[in-house]
Amino acid sequence: MPPESEQKKETSEKKKILMHTYSDDLAKALDTTDAAIVQDLLVEGREREAQEHDEKVRVRQKGWYKAGATILILFTLVASAYTVYHYKMLTVPAQKSASVGVFPSTQVVTTSGNDIRTAIETISSDASLELNKPALVPLVKDFENLTLLTNSEIFSFFEARVSEPFLTSFNLFRLGVMNDGNKNTTFILASMVDTDIASKELLIAEPDLLKILHKPLDIDISNIDEEIGNVFTSEYMYNIPIRSLRIKNEEAGNDLVMFYGRLTNEIVIFTTSPSVLKEVYNTIIRQHQ
């Protein structure tokens, strides 16, 4: 059996053999490996490091691109929303222009310093009107301002009071006249904003309609005051549905006082003469053919 000192020496040498570093291993590997192979390994390592670096750069750039695209999309959506809001708030939807048909015009009638009675007398005595040729009367404030009266101004000139819902349910009111062979008969044409609403307002106004329109329609109500407020009745005239007000007279039968009816979906007429209804209707229908 070897002595104890020799055993310790052998153990110390074994420990020295087992204790080595990475540098020692690398140096030993380089000593035992071909230089060309080592060079290839170094080149491959550098390429791998370059690829990893490029991949990190690409990932980082891709993230920036995504963030930029997201910001651009959000900006576009905000700009589009603002554009739509700006358009809705600052623009007015185009509306169909109000019209009661195309008719010839009489001489201009001014309302300044004038009243409805004088105007009707002037219109009734106009000898220049053609037979059975409906015409519209331009009602203006004065000759310096030839703008047609508004709805509220027209009823103020008619010396009539109507409700605000009644006024707003119509776009336009125009006074007209026609020589029917016996006299110059006036009529009123109106363009409705909404047919259902205007029809409802007309039914509501019926009890006072004669009182409202008797002056522009040149109706003498001195002997028929008790008829104001009577119910209008439905009937047909020239195949046109109308609402009429008649006076019950045992000797003469039912005398027609006034009536109104829809000539088209948008246009309603107020008058006292069936011949006026016929000619105005024919004029409008010819324009739509």
C-alpha positions, 0 to 999 in steps of 0.5 A: 500500500502506497504511503499517505503522502503519495496518495495526496500527491496523486489526488492533487494532480487529478484535481489540477487536471479537472480544473480548467477554464473556457479559455484553456478549452478554446486554446486547446480546441484551436490547437487541435482544429484546422485554421480554415475550420476555425475561420469558417466558424468565426465567419458563421458566427458573425453572420448569425450575429448580423442576422439577429441584429437585422431581425431585431431592427426589422421587428422594431421597424415593423412595430413603428409602421403598425403604430404609424398606420394605426395613428393615420387610420384614427386621424382619417376617421376623426377627420371624416367624422368632423367633415360629416358633422360640419356638413350637417351643421352648416349646410341646408338640405336642398328642398324642392322649390315651391310652385303653384304652376305657371300662369300669366301675371296681371299688373303689379298690385302694391300693398303699401297705402292700399287695402284688400278691398281697394285691391279687389276693386282694381282687380275686378275692374281690369278689362285687359284680362283674357276670357277663361285665362287664369292669371296670378296677381303679383302682390308687393309692398311697393314699386321699389321693392317688387319682392312678393309678400310672404305668407304671413304678410299676405294674410295680414293684407287679407285682414285675416288671422290664421294659426301658425301651424296653418301658415307653416303647412304651406310653402306659398300662397298666390292670389289669382283672377280669371275673366269667366265671361260674367266678371273677374273672379278671384281665386287663391292657389297654395302650395302645400309643404306636407299634404297630410298636415296641410289637409288636417290644418284645412279641416281644422280651419273650416269653421272659420275659413269663410271668415278668413277668405271672404275678402280676397274671394270677394264674398259678401257675407253681410247676409250669411253671417249665420253660415260662418262656422257651418260644416263643409261637405265633400263632393266632386266637381269635374271629377275633382274632390272638393270641400264646399260650403253652401247656403240652404235656401228653400226657394233657390236650393243650395247656393254655393258660397265657396269651396276648396280642392286639391288640383295636384298632390301639392296644389290646392285652390280656393274659389267661388267659381266652378269655371275657375276650378276647371280652367286652373286645373286644365292649365296645371295639367297641361304643364305636367304632360 
